[in-house]
């Protein structure tokens, strides 16, 4: 885990769960991570376990619930609610997984919120992990924007939209998928279509684009970043292309939706120093015609963002209503 230490606080609304904790669970394909916070937002406990993604939804729910319960026991507080940020297309109203990649066996159709509620005995809300990431980042200390594009540069490129302080899901839960917008290259995307942002800006793509230019097989984008910092012009060019495509995509979204800010997270942002020159250049040449300055900034919560956003989701959905 990076970034946060115990005792970190996040600005969250007061809740009626005084004395109990809210757990945020980040369910990924290889790892399940969780944070337990007090009603004041203080982090009381944290932990992670391997994700049994190949063993089906029930095994994943068992692992997530076990982790949450162990954190509550460690902190000595009862659980009041749980929020989840999970990979896949999520029905956020019911907390059921609508669709997921093939690495998640038995995940599509799994009623995750219902299954976790049965195991934990508390209300559970489930969000898509990129949506949770954006909610967490937008609520981080010092952030004031209520209209924000979130972009996650990881194995793929995910996106999310915050409009007037609330996540915008769209009628099919598919809003914000900026990684699969076209026009950035002539390359085939992981989705099968051509030219999507993801073909230049994901960690996987950065490694592949470098390999195509040089013939060198590299482990991942971090290797390309190291070479760029050492002056490798091909590596620099790959990050330059990624930064330019990212900024163009953000500028398009900002122009359509009047968004003053884009927050960019995911593993690739560890190379922000290499993305930033092209981002800055592109914002000069292709800024929104509204004249409203667009800020494209890196995420600040590190690997805690999804869990913190999941906690925010749970608080917003469950605590004020009290009638669920
Ligand atoms: Zn695509």
Boltz pocket constraint, residues with backbone or C-beta under 6 A from the ligand:
constraints:
  - pocket:
      binder: B
      contacts: [[A, 179], [A, 180], [A, 181], [A, 189], [A, 190], [A, 191], [A, 192], [A, 193], [A, 196], [A, 198]]
      max_distance: 6.0
